[in-house]
Amino acid sequence: MSMLEAFLLGVIATSSLTAGVFFLKFWRKTRDSLFLAFGLAFVVEGLNRCAILFLTKPNEGNPYIYGVRLFAFLLILGAILRKNSGNTA
């Protein structure tokens, strides 16, 4: 991995973690489960990007990396479906 790729991956990880903290802050104020799901998904994605930096041969097609990313998106999808079904708790 080149220095530029590592730098850009760090920028993405930092941005994801910042967005996650931002959404978790709003969840603390409102207790809306949609904010919690978005916050957790962004934190998981940020940590996933950080983990990629420590791999010897980073490959975003790796099933483990893809599985974590899939989990983050499923968190968001589940929260949206729950919000639209009327269960806002």
C-alpha positions in Angstrom: 0.0 0.0 0.0 1.4 3.4 -1.0 1.7 6.3 1.4 -1.0 8.1 -0.5 -3.4 5.2 -0.2 -2.7 4.8 3.5 -3.3 8.5 4.0 -6.6 8.5 2.1 -7.7 5.4 4.0 -6.9 7.3 7.3 -8.9 10.2 6.1 -11.9 8.0 5.4 -11.5 6.2 8.7 -11.4 9.5 10.6 -14.4 10.9 8.7 -16.4 7.7 9.5 -15.5 7.8 13.1 -16.4 11.5 13.3 -19.7 10.9 11.7 -20.4 8.1 14.1 -19.7 10.2 17.1 -21.9 13.0 15.6 -24.8 10.6 15.2 -24.3 9.1 18.7 -24.4 12.6 20.1 -27.9 13.1 18.6 -29.0 9.7 19.8 -28.1 10.7 23.4 -30.3 13.7 23.0 -33.3 12.1 21.2 -33.0 8.4 22.0 -34.1 7.8 18.4 -32.9 4.3 17.3 -32.2 5.6 13.8 -29.4 7.8 15.1 -28.1 4.9 17.1 -27.9 2.6 14.1 -26.2 5.3 11.9 -23.8 6.0 14.7 -22.9 2.4 15.2 -22.6 1.7 11.5 -20.2 4.6 11.0 -18.1 3.6 14.0 -17.9 0.0 12.7 -17.0 1.2 9.3 -14.3 3.5 10.6 -12.8 0.8 12.7 -13.0 -1.5 9.7 -11.0 1.0 7.6 -8.4 1.3 10.5 -8.0 -2.5 10.5 -7.3 -2.4 6.7 -4.3 -0.3 7.4 -2.7 -3.1 9.5 -3.2 -5.9 7.0 -0.1 -7.0 5.1 -2.0 -7.4 1.8 -5.1 -5.2 2.0 -7.8 -6.3 -0.3 -11.2 -4.8 0.1 -12.7 -7.8 -1.6 -11.7 -10.0 1.4 -14.8 -11.7 2.8 -14.0 -10.6 6.3 -13.7 -7.0 5.4 -16.7 -7.2 3.1 -18.7 -9.0 5.9 -18.0 -6.2 8.4 -19.1 -3.6 5.8 -22.2 -5.6 5.0 -23.0 -5.7 8.8 -22.8 -1.9 9.0 -25.1 -1.5 6.0 -27.6 -4.0 7.4 -27.6 -2.0 10.7 -28.7 1.0 8.7 -31.2 -0.9 6.6 -32.8 -2.5 9.7 -33.1 0.8 11.4 -34.8 2.4 8.4 -37.2 -0.5 8.0 -38.0 -0.4 11.7 -38.6 3.4 11.6 -40.9 3.1 8.6 -42.9 0.3 10.2 -43.9 2.5 13.0 -41.8 1.0 15.8 -39.9 4.1 16.8 -38.8 2.9 20.2 
